[in-house]
Amino acid sequence: MSQTTITLLFLLFAVVSFILEKIPLGLTATIVALGLNLTNVLTVKETFAGYVNSNVILCVGMFVVGQALFETGMANKIGGIVTKFAKSEKILIIAIMLIVGIMSGFLSNTGTAAVLIPVVCGIADESGYSRSRLLMPLVFAAALGGNLSIIGAPGNLMGVNALEELGLSTSFFMYFVVIGCRLLPDKKVITEDAPEQTRDFSNVPKWKQAMSLIVLILVILAMIFENKIGIKIQVSACLGAVILVLAGVISEKEALKSIDLKVVLLFGGSLALASALEKTGAGTLIADKIVGIMGSNPSPIVLLLVIFVVTCVLTNFMSNTATTA
């Protein structure tokens, strides 16, 4: 069996496994990477190069920096600020979306939503507004906020990595979308049976909360002005993480726990598969087949539309990160 055929079979396995999710995403990517090595498609160095990719390091650093904001209660405090300024439901929705969108652009989307959902539920109960009308904007803002910057979501980093391999670069910020509120549901829920619980951060020193926010802001600024200060964004993220641990803002145990190994394994394994697709020519073969179906001189707009539609369809059956991979 040729190396091209072997690579295509592993690609098929990965896509089917990502859709079914019977096997964890990170484990699927790892199986593919190891399989490509055992079948001699990739060398050991090529197999594990993705796991030490600079964008993986960036992801790891930001996991720690973001977790410090959650562990100290600073994220919770930021979310609670909306109650002081919202005079109507519409203003409240806008405020929630802005805060959640911005936070999820630099922190974990899931972490941001998990921390702020109890806060927003409390706001809804106190204000008398429907929970569903406030929680839906929160969820949408968390998802869309991940597109604010290249570190907002793992899928962004994978796309940026592909651009870097082509010798292209992209800015720290990407884009942001604003959603209307007219189609939000208005479902009433009974809160007495299942009250929302929020963590008590009253015993956390204020200097820890302040430092977690200051370090995050400094890291973000360093990333924005990467070219001017001459420090790579990966280094800035790691420096921020090291400072927070050394200062005792977040413990080493909490820092290590914050690192999402699923993302690291998925990223590394997917890059190994991408390397095999390029090395064996399987990727070119697939591209040629797609272009061939569309004719000898397909329109770039049509190609872009096909990619867009296929991606949108796949993300309904598997995670955004897996689809990008």
Beta strands, then each sheet from edge to edge (+ up, - down):
end
